[in-house]
Amino acid sequence: MKIPQDISGFTISNNNHGLFPPIGYLTIDETSDGGGDDLGLYWEIGKENDLPIVCSSRHEESLLVAEFKDLKDFKGWFEETGGQESSVMNLNDNDFFISLTNKGKVLTKNGKSEEAIQKLERAVSLFGEYSDTWYWLAENYYKTGQKDKADKALLNSIMSNYFFGLPSQKCIDRFNEMTPSEELKEHPVIKRKTDLIQGGDFKTPFSMSYALVGEIVEELKEGKDYRTALLMQQNYGLLMASESEEVIERHSFNIDTWYESFRNEIFSIYPGRKY
């Protein structure tokens, strides 16, 4: 992975010895709170030669939260606050996908879909693993009559990185109601969408058919879409790890075996992800 040149003054380490934090995240040791949470560098899958964003890792939730667009912004904040204050969001930062996503939401609510699309397209070009950005981009494409683009964006929202948050209930509902275009109807996810993903009640806010996920992963690999296959595999591991013992036993899931297999596979396809 491409380590930023201005890392001097900070110590980074690899704590990827299990499901969380995910492979591709490196801890900034000076930010550790002593309870297992910290800030660190994260590289999008397949973009190991790009510069990373800076995220906070929340172990109890198995969640990464994007905090800074790059190490430079992080360093400025850390030097000014000693890491003791929350970062301030600048909605007009056109180089940070979270700022652009939040601005896109504001523009959407104000009925300015064309402007929202510009912000959100820029956001997904900077970081393509965040479900919320893709969902809001889909909504604005639908509003402006661009159904094919909207369907693709919605599909990307479903195939996002769940370590940054699960697809929203609105996203799931939109996805399940989608009548796909000719171009998309043979996509491995779309073909199985009827029974793939559900959400709704308090007891089970989100669920996926693990058997169908396995079929999707194999078909994606056959089509050489390894990046999406790895994302789906990673999401599978995250979701299974939070399941009941009954579900885990039913699917013969062992987190250590799964992780070792996944780790070997992602390094074989993206060797630059090793650190």
N, C-alpha and C positions, 0 to 999 in steps of 0.2 A: 504494500500500500504506500501511496505517495505521502511521506511525512512532511508537513509544512516546515519550511526553512527557519521560521521564527519560533521554533519550539523551545529555544534556549530559555532556561529559567524554570522549566517545568519537566516533570518526570512522567513518562507514559509507560504503561505496562499492560500486558495481555492477561486479563482475568477470565478468558473464555474457556472455562473448565467444565461447562455444563450448558444447559439450555439458555440461561441468562447471565450476563449480557450476551447478545447474539454474536456470532462470528462476524467480524468487521467493525467491532467496537473496541477501542483502546482507552483504558482509564487514564485520566489525569490525576496522578496520586495526590497532588496538593489540594484537590477539591473533596477528598473523601470526608464524610461526616462521622466516620467511626461506626456507623450502623449498617454499612453495606451500600449506601447510596453515594453517588459521586457524579462528576461531569466527565465527559470523554469525547473522543473523536469517533465519528462514524462515517464509513464509506458506503455508498449505495452499491448493491451487487452489480458487478460488471463495470463499475466506474472507479476501480482501484487506482487508476492513474490520475484521477482528478483530486482536487483538494477536498478534505472532509468538512462536514458540518460539526458543530459541537452540541452534544445532547446531555441532558441529565438522565441518569438511569435510576429507576424506582423499582427496587427488587421485589417488594411485596406485591406490586401490581404487574411485574414482568413487563414494564412499560418504558419506552424511550420517549423523551420529550425534547424536541428540537428547541434549543435556547438561543444559539448564535449561528449566523451564516458561515462563519469561518473562525480560525484561531485568532486572527487579528482583532476581531470584535470582542472575542472572549477575553483576550489579554487586556484590552482597554478597560473593560468592565472590572476584571479581577484586580488590576492595579489601582483603580479608583475606589473600589468598595471593599477590597480584601476578600471578596467572595461572600460577603455577609449580607448583601442586599439582593432583592430580586432584580432581574434584568428588565429594562423598559422596552416595550414594543414600539417600533416606529412603523406605522402603517404605510408610509410612503417610501420604504426601503425596497427598491426594485431589484435588489440582488439577494433577497432572503425569501424563500418560498413560503414561510409562515406569514410574514408581513403581507405578501402578495395574496395569499389565500384569505386572510382576514379582510383585506381591502376588497377582494372580490366578493366576499359575503355582503359587505356593506353596500357595494354598488348594486348587487343583485336585489337587495331589499329596497333599494331606491329606484328600481326599475331601469337601471342602466346596464343592460345585458351586454352590449357591444364593448363597453369599457371593462366590464367584469371579465369578459372572455380574454381580452388582451392581458389583464393581470394574471389570470389563471393559466393561460397558455405559457406565459413566462415562468410561472411557478412550477409547472410540471416539467418544463425543460431544465430547470435547475435541480429538481428532486422528484423522481417519479415513483416513490414507494409510499406516498402519503394518501390514504384513502379519501380524506376529506376534500383535498384539492380536486381530485378527479371527479368526486360527486358534484361539487359546485360547478365545475366546468360542464359536466353533463347537463345539469339543470339549465344553464344558460344556453347551451347548444339547442336544447329542446325548445326553449322560449323563442329562439330566433329561427326555428324551422330547420335546423341542421341535424336531422334525426340520425343519419349514419354516424356522424361524428359523436353525437350524444351517446349512442349505444356503445361505441368503442370506449368512450371515457367512463361510462358506467361499468363496463366490464373491467377496466383497469382499476376502478375503485374496489371492486370485489377481489381482484387479484393483487392487492396491495400488500404491504408488510404490516402484519398485525401487531408487531412489537411497537408500532407507532399509533396503535389504536384500531379497534375493530371497525368494519364498515357500519355506518349508522343505520338505524331502523328505516329511515326514509330511503336510504340507498338500497337496502334489502328489498323493500316493498317495490321500488321502481324496477329493480332487476327482475323480480319475479313476475311483474306485470309486463315486461318488455316483449314486444313482438319483433324478433330480430330481423335484420335485413338479410338478403340473399348472401351477401359477403360474409356475414357472421354466423349464420345458422349452423355451419359445420364446425365451428370452433369447439374444442374439447369441453370447455366450461359451459358454453351455451347449449350444447346438445343435452347436457345433464341438468340444466338449471331448474327444471320442475321440482326435483327432489333434493337439490344440492344444499341449499342454505335457507334457514328459517330464523325468525326472531319474533319477539312480541311480548311474551308475558314476563312477569318479574322473576319467576322461578327459573325460566330458561330464556334469557334475553338474546341468546345467540347460539345456534347449533348448525353443524355441517354433517353431511353424510360422509363418514370417513371412508367407506367403501368406494364411493364415487370420487373422492379426492384421489385415492390410489389409482383409479382408472384414468383420471385426468392427467396425473403426473406422468404415467406411462405413455399416454398419447402425445403429450407435449414433448417428451424426450424423443419419440419416434419422429416428430416433426422438427427436431433439433432446436426447439425453443427452450434451451436449458435454463435460462435466467428465470423465466416464469415457472418452470417446473421446480426449481430450487426454492423460489418464494412460496409456492404451494406446499412443498415438503416442510419448510420451516414453519409455516402456519399450522400445518398438521401437528407437528411436534409440540408447539405452544399450546394448542387447544387440547390435545390429548393429555398433556401434563396436568391440566386443571380438571380433568374428568374424575368421576367417581371410580373407586376400585373395581366396581362391577363392569363399567364400560372399558376400563383399561385391560382387565382380564379377558373380556369378550374379544378384544382386538389383538390380544397377545402383544401388548405394547410394553416394551422395556425402555425407559428413557436413556439409560446408559448405552445400550446396544444401538438404539436409534441415533443417538447423538454421534457416536463414533462413526457409524455408516454415513451420516449426513456430512460430518466434518471431512471425511476422506473424499466424498464426492464433490463437495464445493471446492476443495483445494485442487482436485484433479482438473476441474473445469476452469476455475479462476485461481491459478497458483499465486497470483499477485496479492491474494487475500491473506496469505500467511504473514505472520510477524514474529 
